[in-house]
Structure formats: structure tokens, C-alpha cells
Amino acid sequence: MKIVHVENYDEMSMRAARTVFNKIVESERVVLGLATGSTPEKMYDYLVDMLNKNKVDLSHVYTVNLDEYVGLGDDHPQSYHQYMNKIFFDRVSIPKEHTFIPHGDAPDLDAEVERYEQVIEELGGVDLQVLGIGRNGHIAFNEPGTPFDSRTHVVDLTETTVSDNARFFDTVEEVPRQAITMGLDTIMEAKSIVLLVSGDEKEEALACMIDCEVSEELPATILQRHHDVTVIADDEAL
């Protein structure tokens, strides 16, 4: 595991964007695993700027997102479909048919998680996975106690996660209580991983992710077992 110590959120975002940009331009074909939430927002801004200024052909890029809220349609303003469209997809030239996100309003959630696993498999797996970490040590929406051998599945969100995500909704009552998420085993199959961490509220989770015994009670500790993880973390998180 490589730890990249940066000064602040802005530098973290720039370094992460440069990592993704380099992967895109150096690859003949690339599958990116993408994250949502507040942590990667500025990374996407920098990445959009880099790609557009350099007029990079993105016809060889495919993306798979980590998760989506159960019960929200693709057109819901708080869905991760709309987040990704607004912050990234609508601003670059990646073919829309190359972008994949779980459907949170699928009538058969069991069939949807199987479909999404099949999508990832047919793409040949993820080449570079972008991750954040929750205060309780979750990665994607894999909450404490999630089995390490989990594949894409439906998860019940903890009150900590619901509370943390309430800032994106008008009221905490509007935050969905379930999500579809890539499982830990699915994430660990990515060829390389970059974990973004910013802010003192993530300090404890990050410290334990690096130094604690590997345990399903802190899902992010599984990253200790991956062969190619780069952590980009700012002063406050470290």
C-alpha cells in the first residue's frame, strides 16, 4: 500500500485526477470504477478540465459505478445516475453506452445485482477503481459486518451512513435506507485502486484501515490484502 500525503483537499483532488487521466491516456482500452459523494467531486472537475483541454479521445473508456440508492429512478435528482451525469458524463465525450450504474428502481433487485456483476465480468473487470472511505470504515456501501466474499448486493445502510448522506437531501427522512453496491470481493478484483481521503472526520477510519487487524467489522481493512492500492490523503485525514 502506497500512502501519498498531500496538503489539502484541492491537492488530493488534483493528484487523483492526474492518476485517472494518466491511466486513460496510457491505455488502449480501460475500465474505470467510479465513486460518488462529496470526496471525489473536485477530482471530477480537474479530470474534466484535463481531458477537454488535451482533447483526449475517450471512445476506449468504459465506466462502472460502485453503487446506487434503492428506490431512486435514474432520473431522480439525488440518484447517482444524475450525480454522474452532472459532474462528469455530460461534460466529457465518453460514449453513454460505455457507462454503467446499477438501477436502484429495478423491479427485481436480485436480478439487478446479478446483471451488474455480469456487466463487470463482460467488460473484463475494473482496471482502476476510485474509492472513498466512510467514517465507519465502509467502502462503497459495504457497511461494517459485510462479508469479505460479497459480490454486488443490496445493503441496509447504517444510521451513520444515512446521517452522513442527509446533506444531499432536504431532510434525513428522504435518504434511502438501502443501496445496491459492488461487494468487497468485486472491488478487490480491480487491478489497481486509488483511495481518496480528506478531512479530520476520516482520520480514525483511515488510521485503522492502514494499521488495524483485517476485519469485516471495518470493511476498508480488506484493502491491506490488495497488491496495488494508492491512498491519497490530506493533512487532516492523516
C-alpha positions as CSV (number, residue, x, y, z in Angstrom):
1,M,0.0,0.0,0.0
2,K,1.4,3.4,-1.0
3,I,0.4,6.4,1.0
4,V,0.6,9.8,-0.8
5,H,0.5,12.6,1.8
6,V,-0.9,15.9,0.3
7,E,-1.6,19.2,2.0
8,N,-5.3,19.6,1.4
9,Y,-8.5,18.6,-0.4
10,D,-7.6,20.5,-3.5
11,E,-4.2,18.8,-3.9
12,M,-5.8,15.4,-3.2
13,S,-8.3,16.1,-6.0
14,M,-5.6,17.2,-8.4
15,R,-3.4,14.2,-7.7
16,A,-6.3,11.8,-8.1
17,A,-7.4,13.4,-11.3
18,R,-3.9,13.1,-12.7
19,T,-3.8,9.4,-11.8
20,V,-7.0,8.7,-13.6
21,F,-6.0,10.9,-16.6
22,N,-2.7,9.1,-17.0
23,K,-4.5,5.7,-16.9
24,I,-6.8,6.9,-19.7
25,V,-4.2,8.2,-22.0
26,E,-1.8,5.4,-21.4
27,S,-4.4,2.6,-22.1
28,E,-5.7,1.2,-25.4
29,R,-8.8,0.2,-23.6
30,V,-9.7,1.0,-19.9
31,V,-12.4,0.2,-17.5
32,L,-12.7,2.8,-14.7
33,G,-14.5,2.1,-11.4
34,L,-16.1,5.4,-10.3
35,A,-17.2,6.7,-6.9
36,T,-19.7,9.3,-5.9
37,G,-20.3,11.6,-2.9
38,S,-18.5,14.7,-1.9
39,T,-14.9,13.4,-1.7
40,P,-14.4,12.9,-5.5
41,E,-16.3,16.0,-6.6
42,K,-13.3,18.2,-7.3
43,M,-11.4,15.3,-8.8
44,Y,-14.0,15.1,-11.5
45,D,-13.7,18.9,-12.1
46,Y,-10.0,18.6,-12.6
47,L,-10.3,15.5,-14.7
48,V,-12.9,17.1,-17.0
49,D,-10.6,20.0,-17.5
50,M,-7.6,17.8,-18.3
51,L,-9.5,15.6,-20.7
52,N,-11.1,18.5,-22.6
53,K,-8.0,20.8,-22.7
54,N,-6.0,17.9,-24.1
55,K,-8.8,16.8,-26.5
56,V,-8.5,13.2,-25.4
57,D,-10.4,10.6,-27.4
58,L,-12.5,8.7,-24.9
59,S,-14.0,6.1,-27.2
60,H,-11.9,3.5,-25.5
61,V,-13.1,4.3,-21.9
62,Y,-15.7,2.3,-20.1
63,T,-17.0,3.1,-16.6
64,V,-18.8,1.2,-13.8
65,N,-20.0,2.9,-10.7
66,L,-19.9,1.5,-7.3
67,D,-23.4,1.9,-6.2
68,E,-26.9,3.4,-6.4
69,Y,-29.7,4.1,-3.9
70,V,-32.6,1.6,-3.9
71,G,-35.9,3.2,-4.8
72,L,-34.5,6.1,-6.8
73,G,-35.1,6.1,-10.5
74,D,-32.3,7.0,-12.9
75,D,-33.9,10.4,-13.4
76,H,-34.3,11.2,-9.7
77,P,-32.2,14.4,-8.8
78,Q,-30.5,12.6,-5.9
79,S,-29.7,9.4,-7.8
80,Y,-26.1,8.6,-8.6
81,H,-27.1,8.4,-12.3
82,Q,-27.9,12.2,-12.1
83,Y,-24.8,12.9,-10.0
84,M,-22.6,11.3,-12.6
85,N,-24.3,13.0,-15.5
86,K,-24.0,16.4,-13.9
87,I,-20.5,16.1,-12.5
88,F,-18.8,14.1,-15.2
89,F,-20.6,12.3,-18.1
90,D,-22.3,15.3,-19.6
91,R,-19.1,17.2,-19.6
92,V,-16.9,14.8,-21.5
93,S,-17.1,12.6,-24.6
94,I,-17.3,9.1,-23.1
95,P,-19.9,7.3,-25.1
96,K,-23.0,7.0,-22.8
97,E,-23.4,3.3,-23.8
98,H,-20.0,2.8,-22.2
99,T,-21.2,4.0,-18.8
100,F,-22.8,1.6,-16.3
101,I,-24.6,2.3,-12.9
102,P,-26.9,-0.1,-11.1
103,H,-30.6,0.7,-11.5
104,G,-32.0,1.4,-8.0
105,D,-35.6,1.2,-9.1
106,A,-35.3,-2.2,-10.8
107,P,-38.4,-4.3,-10.2
108,D,-36.3,-7.4,-9.3
109,L,-33.3,-6.3,-7.2
110,D,-31.9,-9.9,-7.1
111,A,-31.9,-10.0,-10.9
112,E,-30.3,-6.5,-11.0
113,V,-27.4,-7.3,-8.8
114,E,-26.7,-10.4,-10.9
115,R,-27.0,-8.3,-14.1
116,Y,-24.5,-5.8,-12.8
117,E,-22.0,-8.5,-11.9
118,Q,-22.3,-9.8,-15.4
119,V,-21.7,-6.3,-16.8
120,I,-18.4,-6.1,-14.9
121,E,-17.4,-9.6,-15.9
122,E,-18.2,-9.0,-19.6
123,L,-16.1,-5.8,-19.5
124,G,-13.2,-7.8,-18.3
125,G,-13.1,-6.3,-14.8
126,V,-12.1,-2.9,-13.5
127,D,-8.6,-1.6,-14.4
128,L,-8.6,1.3,-11.9
129,Q,-11.0,1.7,-9.1
130,V,-11.6,5.0,-7.3
131,L,-12.8,4.7,-3.7
132,G,-13.6,6.8,-0.7
133,I,-14.0,5.7,2.9
134,G,-16.8,6.3,5.3
135,R,-16.4,7.4,8.9
136,N,-17.4,3.8,10.0
137,G,-14.8,2.3,7.6
138,H,-17.2,1.4,4.8
139,I,-16.1,1.4,1.2
140,A,-18.7,1.8,-1.5
141,F,-21.8,1.0,0.6
142,N,-20.3,-2.1,2.3
143,E,-21.1,-1.4,5.9
144,P,-19.4,-2.9,8.9
145,G,-20.0,-6.7,9.0
146,T,-20.2,-7.1,5.3
147,P,-18.6,-10.4,4.3
148,F,-15.3,-10.1,2.5
149,D,-16.5,-12.6,-0.1
150,S,-19.5,-10.4,-1.0
151,R,-20.3,-9.7,-4.6
152,T,-22.7,-6.9,-5.9
153,H,-25.6,-6.9,-3.4
154,V,-28.4,-4.9,-1.7
155,V,-27.3,-3.5,1.6
156,D,-29.1,-1.9,4.5
157,L,-27.5,1.5,5.3
158,T,-26.4,2.2,8.8
159,E,-27.6,5.3,10.7
160,T,-24.1,6.8,10.4
161,T,-24.2,6.5,6.6
162,V,-27.8,7.8,6.4
163,S,-26.8,10.8,8.6
164,D,-23.7,11.5,6.6
165,N,-25.6,11.4,3.3
166,A,-28.5,13.6,4.6
167,R,-26.7,16.7,3.5
168,F,-27.6,15.8,-0.1
169,F,-31.3,15.6,0.7
170,D,-33.8,18.2,2.0
171,T,-34.5,16.1,5.1
172,V,-32.9,13.0,6.7
173,E,-36.2,11.2,6.2
174,E,-35.7,11.4,2.4
175,V,-32.4,9.5,2.5
176,P,-33.0,5.9,1.2
177,R,-32.3,3.2,3.7
178,Q,-30.9,0.7,1.2
179,A,-28.5,0.7,-1.8
180,I,-27.1,-1.6,-4.4
181,T,-23.4,-1.8,-4.1
182,M,-20.4,-3.6,-5.6
183,G,-19.3,-6.2,-3.0
184,L,-15.9,-6.3,-1.3
185,D,-14.8,-9.3,-3.4
186,T,-15.8,-7.5,-6.6
187,I,-13.9,-4.4,-5.6
188,M,-10.8,-6.4,-4.7
189,E,-10.7,-7.8,-8.2
190,A,-9.8,-4.4,-9.6
191,K,-6.3,-4.4,-11.0
192,S,-5.4,-1.2,-9.1
193,I,-7.2,1.0,-6.5
194,V,-6.9,4.7,-5.6
195,L,-8.4,5.6,-2.2
196,L,-9.2,9.3,-1.6
197,V,-9.4,10.6,2.0
198,S,-9.9,14.1,3.2
199,G,-10.8,15.7,6.5
200,D,-10.3,15.0,10.2
201,E,-13.6,13.2,10.4
202,K,-12.0,10.4,8.4
203,E,-8.8,10.3,10.4
204,E,-9.8,7.4,12.7
205,A,-11.1,5.3,9.9
206,L,-8.0,5.8,7.8
207,A,-5.7,5.1,10.6
208,C,-7.5,1.8,11.3
209,M,-7.7,0.9,7.6
210,I,-3.9,1.1,7.5
211,D,-2.8,-0.4,10.8
212,C,-5.7,-2.4,12.4
213,E,-6.2,-6.1,12.0
214,V,-8.0,-7.0,8.9
215,S,-11.6,-7.5,9.9
216,E,-15.1,-7.4,8.4
217,E,-16.0,-5.0,11.2
218,L,-14.0,-2.4,9.4
219,P,-14.5,-3.2,5.7
220,A,-11.8,-1.0,4.4
221,T,-9.1,-3.1,6.1
222,I,-9.5,-5.6,3.3
223,L,-7.5,-3.2,1.2
224,Q,-4.4,-4.3,3.1
225,R,-4.6,-7.5,1.1
226,H,-4.7,-5.8,-2.3
227,H,-1.5,-5.8,-4.3
228,D,-1.8,-2.3,-5.8
229,V,-3.5,0.4,-3.6
230,T,-2.6,4.0,-3.5
231,V,-4.0,6.2,-0.7
232,I,-4.1,9.9,-1.4
233,A,-4.8,11.6,1.9
234,D,-4.6,15.2,3.2
235,D,-3.1,16.6,6.4
236,E,-6.3,16.5,8.3
237,A,-7.0,12.8,7.4
238,L,-3.5,11.8,8.3
